[in-house]
Amino acid sequence: MRMNIKAQQDTKNRPALANPSPEYDTMPAIHIPYPPLVIKAGAHARKLLARQGLPAASVTTLPGAAGGPKAIGITGLDQAVFEWLNRSPRRRELVGASIGGWRFACAMQAEPRQALARLAERYTDETYATKIGVADITRQTRLMLDEVLSPAARAALIDHPHYQLSLLLVRSHGMLASEARAALLGGLALSAALNTLSRGLLRHAFSRVICHDPRSDLRFKPEDSIPTLCQPLGMDNLDAALMGTIAIPGVLSGVQLPGAPAATYRDGGLTDYHLDFPFAHGDDIVLYPHFTERIVPGWFDKFLPWRGSSPAHHANTVLIAPSRDYLARLPGGKLPDRQDFHRYLGRDAQRQQVWRQATAESQRLGDAFMAWLERPDLGQVQAL
């Protein structure tokens, strides 16, 4: 397959997506006369930006949020960020929940641009029958993992010379350890109620699991009311961790995690949706390529607008995300999301075209980030 690049580019010479679709040829570019990015920074990060700008060497940690298909809507931003970071190699922590972990696994490859594009294209190509079960979705997702990241590509995640990967999962308790739909729904309803009373009460439903590079010092490990198990990541449990971190209850089957206590392990976004972890240390910069301006602590907190992140945790964070004006001009006025599989049920070709346009337009996010790095405008930086 090929792509007419000029139909999608503005005046910049932008690299193409790998394995693009012919639908790109007929898609008009969206012309945006205002910044496509919003940039936010914590209190200490703003001081550092004023003093030194944003040198790549200062970036030590990148969080990757859960959010399903929203991730492909920032593909161009991820590509630009990791190409920029790879020009200044150093030891960096990549901490990912759910699709955030898959994004980072792709970014750790020798050709991150191609790997990230492959993830976006393969996710877009995914289709589901009207009546499809959890086992079928799990099989299809496993096939997607194998096609996006070959066994050799996955092996490259272990002992990487520059990046240390951590994947977030949860250990399910009580009814949530079951794959029976009624038990799962009951457990999730109880979890939502407990979380509304207090986020710490989620400990009765889940324990947090950090599958981490053994070399990591885990300075970001939360010290909260949710028990945390730290499990070294290796070839024996890597595949299970990659499948477990995206195992949404009732959508994908939970996993057994080799080396960890016998249990059902699921999507890490349940407890840590956008990773409100204690990331701030010294003058280290935490760079957060995100698909929204808000950092939501846990998945159930999406429905609680008063439940926000800790300013102290993100004092060193620089968050970059699509602006509201940018989003408003995408098809449907938003990034791709999981509900699109229902919205476009029976119209997969239409959904795929919408997703491919969002992916293609995301190159503008990467362009805007690189342009800002060349001439940092501190007036554009908002308080996080």
C-alpha positions in Angstrom: 0.0 0.0 0.0 1.1 3.5 -0.6 0.1 7.0 0.3 0.1 10.3 -1.5 2.2 12.2 1.1 1.7 15.7 -0.5 -2.0 15.4 0.0 -1.5 15.2 3.7 1.5 17.5 4.3 1.5 21.2 4.9 4.7 23.1 4.1 6.8 20.9 6.3 8.5 17.8 4.9 6.8 15.2 7.2 7.7 11.5 7.1 5.0 9.1 6.1 3.2 6.5 8.1 4.5 3.0 7.6 2.0 0.7 5.7 -0.6 3.4 5.2 -4.0 2.9 3.7 -5.2 4.0 0.2 -8.0 5.9 2.0 -5.5 8.6 2.9 -5.3 9.6 -0.8 -8.8 11.1 -0.7 -8.6 12.7 2.8 -8.3 16.5 2.8 -5.8 18.0 5.2 -7.3 19.9 8.2 -5.8 23.4 8.2 -5.3 24.8 11.7 -4.4 28.4 12.2 -3.8 28.1 15.9 -1.6 25.9 18.1 -2.6 22.3 17.9 -0.9 21.5 21.2 -1.6 22.5 24.8 1.5 22.5 27.0 1.2 22.3 30.7 3.9 22.2 33.4 4.1 21.7 37.1 5.5 24.4 39.4 9.1 23.2 39.4 9.0 22.3 35.7 8.0 25.9 34.8 11.1 27.2 36.6 13.3 24.7 34.8 11.8 25.7 31.4 12.4 29.3 32.1 16.0 28.6 33.0 17.0 26.1 30.4 14.2 25.4 27.9 13.6 21.7 27.4 16.8 19.9 26.6 16.3 16.2 25.8 19.0 15.3 28.3 16.8 16.6 31.2 14.0 14.1 30.4 14.3 11.0 32.6 10.7 9.6 32.8 7.7 9.3 30.5 4.3 8.2 31.7 1.9 6.4 29.2 -1.8 6.5 30.1 -4.5 3.9 29.5 -7.1 5.0 26.9 -7.4 2.4 24.1 -7.7 3.9 20.6 -7.1 7.4 21.8 -3.4 6.5 21.6 -3.4 6.2 17.9 -4.7 9.8 17.7 -1.3 11.0 19.1 0.8 8.7 17.0 2.6 11.7 15.3 3.4 13.2 18.6 4.8 10.0 20.0 6.9 9.6 16.8 8.4 13.1 17.1 9.0 12.8 20.9 11.0 9.5 20.6 13.0 10.5 17.5 14.0 13.6 19.5 14.9 11.7 22.6 16.8 9.1 20.7 19.2 11.8 19.5 20.2 12.3 23.2 20.3 8.8 24.6 20.4 8.2 28.3 18.7 5.9 30.8 15.0 6.7 30.9 12.0 5.2 32.7 8.9 4.4 30.5 5.9 3.7 32.8 2.9 2.5 30.9 -0.6 1.4 31.7 -2.7 -0.5 29.1 -2.2 0.9 25.6 0.4 3.2 27.1 2.6 0.2 27.7 2.1 -0.9 24.1 3.0 2.5 22.8 6.2 2.4 24.8 7.1 -1.1 23.6 6.8 0.2 20.1 8.8 3.3 20.9 11.7 1.2 22.2 12.2 -0.5 18.8 15.2 0.3 16.6 12.7 2.1 14.2 10.2 3.7 16.6 8.4 5.7 13.8 7.6 2.5 11.9 6.7 0.5 15.0 4.3 3.2 16.3 2.7 3.6 12.8 2.3 -0.2 12.7 0.4 -0.2 16.0 -1.9 2.6 14.7 -2.6 0.8 11.4 -3.1 -2.6 13.0 -5.4 -1.3 15.7 -7.4 0.6 13.0 -7.7 -2.6 10.9 -9.2 -4.5 13.9 -12.9 -5.5 13.4 -15.4 -7.4 15.5 -18.4 -9.4 14.7 -21.8 -8.3 16.0 -21.9 -11.1 18.6 -18.3 -11.7 19.7 -17.2 -13.1 23.0 -14.4 -12.3 25.3 -12.4 -15.4 24.2 -12.6 -14.3 20.6 -11.5 -10.7 21.3 -8.6 -12.0 23.4 -7.5 -14.2 20.5 -7.7 -11.4 18.1 -5.8 -9.1 20.4 -3.1 -11.6 20.9 -2.7 -11.9 17.1 -2.5 -8.1 17.0 0.3 -8.1 19.5 2.2 -10.7 17.5 1.8 -8.7 14.3 2.8 -5.4 15.9 5.7 -6.7 18.0 7.3 -9.9 16.7 9.0 -12.2 19.3 12.3 -10.6 18.4 10.9 -7.1 18.8 9.5 -8.1 22.2 12.9 -9.6 23.2 14.4 -6.1 22.5 12.4 -4.7 25.5 14.5 -6.6 27.9 17.9 -5.1 28.8 17.4 -2.1 26.5 20.5 0.1 26.5 18.5 3.3 27.1 15.0 2.6 28.2 13.6 0.8 31.3 10.0 -0.3 30.8 7.4 -0.8 33.5 4.0 -2.2 32.7 1.1 -1.7 35.1 -1.4 -4.4 35.9 -3.8 -5.1 38.7 -4.4 -8.3 40.7 -8.1 -8.9 41.0 -9.8 -9.8 44.3 -13.1 -11.4 45.1 -15.7 -11.4 42.3 -13.3 -9.6 40.0 -11.1 -12.7 39.8 -13.9 -14.4 37.9 -14.5 -14.3 34.2 -18.2 -14.8 34.6 -20.0 -11.7 33.4 -22.4 -11.4 36.3 -19.6 -11.6 38.9 -17.5 -9.1 36.9 -20.3 -6.6 36.6 -21.1 -6.9 40.3 -17.4 -6.5 41.2 -17.0 -3.5 39.0 -20.2 -1.9 40.4 -18.9 -2.4 44.0 -15.5 -1.0 43.0 -17.1 2.1 41.6 -19.0 2.6 44.8 -16.0 2.1 47.0 -13.9 4.4 44.8 -16.6 7.2 45.1 -16.3 7.0 48.8 -12.5 6.9 48.8 -9.9 6.0 46.2 -8.0 4.1 48.9 -10.9 1.7 49.2 -10.0 0.2 45.8 -7.6 -2.0 47.8 -10.6 -4.3 48.5 -11.0 -4.9 44.8 -7.5 -4.6 43.3 -3.8 -4.6 44.2 -1.5 -2.7 41.9 1.3 -4.6 40.1 4.3 -3.0 38.5 6.1 -5.3 36.1 9.4 -3.5 35.9 12.8 -3.6 34.3 15.0 -5.2 37.0 17.4 -2.3 36.7 14.8 0.3 37.7 15.1 2.0 41.1 11.3 2.4 41.0 11.5 6.0 42.4 8.0 6.5 41.0 6.4 3.7 43.1 3.3 5.0 44.8 3.0 5.0 48.6 -0.7 5.0 48.9 -3.5 2.8 50.3 -3.5 0.4 47.3 -1.1 -2.5 47.9 1.7 -2.6 45.3 3.5 -5.7 44.1 6.7 -5.1 42.2 7.5 -7.9 39.8 10.7 -8.0 37.7 10.0 -8.1 34.0 11.7 -10.9 32.0 11.2 -13.1 29.1 9.3 -15.5 31.2 6.5 -13.1 32.0 6.8 -10.4 29.3 4.0 -11.7 27.1 1.7 -12.2 30.0 2.4 -8.6 31.2 1.8 -7.2 27.7 -1.6 -9.0 27.4 -2.5 -8.4 31.1 -1.9 -4.6 31.0 -4.7 -4.2 28.4 -7.1 -6.9 29.8 -10.2 -4.8 30.3 -12.7 -6.8 32.5 -15.5 -8.2 30.4 -13.6 -7.4 27.1 -10.4 -9.4 27.3 -9.6 -12.4 29.5 -7.4 -11.8 32.5 -4.0 -13.5 32.6 -1.9 -15.5 35.0 1.4 -13.8 35.6 4.4 -16.2 35.9 6.4 -15.6 39.0 3.7 -13.7 40.8 1.1 -15.1 43.2 -1.6 -17.2 41.5 -4.4 -14.8 40.6 -6.2 -13.1 37.7 -4.3 -10.1 36.5 -6.0 -7.3 34.5 -5.7 -3.9 33.0 -3.5 -1.6 35.1 -5.6 1.4 34.2 -8.3 0.2 36.6 -6.2 1.6 39.5 -3.9 3.9 37.6 -5.6 5.3 34.5 -3.3 8.3 33.8 -0.6 7.5 36.4 -0.7 10.0 39.2 2.6 8.7 40.6 5.3 10.6 42.6 7.4 11.4 39.6 9.0 14.6 40.8 12.7 14.2 41.7 15.4 16.9 41.8 15.6 18.7 38.4 14.6 15.7 36.3 11.9 16.4 33.8 8.9 14.1 33.4 7.7 14.4 29.8 4.1 13.3 29.4 2.7 12.9 25.8 -1.0 12.6 26.6 -4.3 12.7 24.7 -6.0 15.0 27.2 -5.2 17.9 29.4 -6.4 16.2 32.6 -4.6 13.6 34.6 -7.2 11.2 36.0 -5.8 9.0 38.8 -7.9 5.8 38.2 -10.4 4.5 35.6 -13.3 5.0 38.0 -12.3 8.6 38.5 -13.4 9.4 35.0 -16.8 9.9 36.4 -15.7 12.0 39.4 -14.7 15.5 38.1 -13.5 16.5 41.6 -11.0 13.6 41.8 -7.8 15.1 40.4 -4.1 14.4 40.4 -1.6 15.5 43.0 0.3 18.8 42.1 3.3 17.5 44.2 3.5 14.3 42.1 3.7 16.4 38.9 5.8 19.3 40.0 8.4 18.3 37.4 6.0 17.2 34.7 5.7 18.8 31.2 2.4 17.6 29.7 1.8 17.9 26.0 -1.6 17.1 24.5 -3.9 18.0 21.6 -5.6 21.3 22.1 -9.4 21.6 22.2 -9.4 23.6 19.0 -7.4 20.8 17.3 -9.8 18.1 18.6 -12.9 20.1 17.5 -11.8 19.8 13.9 -11.1 16.1 13.8 -13.8 13.8 12.4 -16.5 13.7 15.1 -14.7 16.4 17.1 -12.6 13.9 19.1 -9.8 11.3 19.0 -10.7 7.7 18.2 -12.1 5.8 21.2 -13.3 2.4 22.0 -17.0 3.3 21.7 -16.3 3.9 18.0 -16.6 0.1 17.5 -20.2 0.5 18.6 -20.9 3.8 16.9 -19.8 2.4 13.5 -21.1 -1.1 14.0 -21.5 -2.6 10.5 -19.6 0.3 9.0 -16.0 -0.7 9.6 -14.7 1.0 6.5 -16.1 4.4 7.7 -14.6 4.0 11.1 -11.3 3.0 9.7 -11.2 6.1 7.4 -12.0 8.3 10.4 -9.3 6.7 12.5 -6.7 6.9 9.7 -7.5 10.6 9.2 -7.0 11.2 12.9 -3.7 9.3 12.8 -2.5 11.2 9.7 -3.4 14.6 11.2 -1.5 13.7 14.4 1.7 14.4 12.5 0.8 18.1 13.1 1.1 17.5 16.8 4.6 16.2 16.3 5.4 19.2 14.1 4.1 21.6 16.7 6.2 20.0 19.4 9.4 20.2 17.4 8.6 23.8 16.5 8.1 24.7 20.1 11.4 23.0 21.1 13.2 25.2 18.6 11.6 28.4 19.9 10.1 27.7 23.3 7.2 30.1 24.0 6.8 30.1 27.8 3.7 32.2 27.4 2.1 29.1 25.8 2.8 27.0 28.9 -0.1 26.6 31.3 0.0 25.6 35.0 -0.5 21.9 35.5 
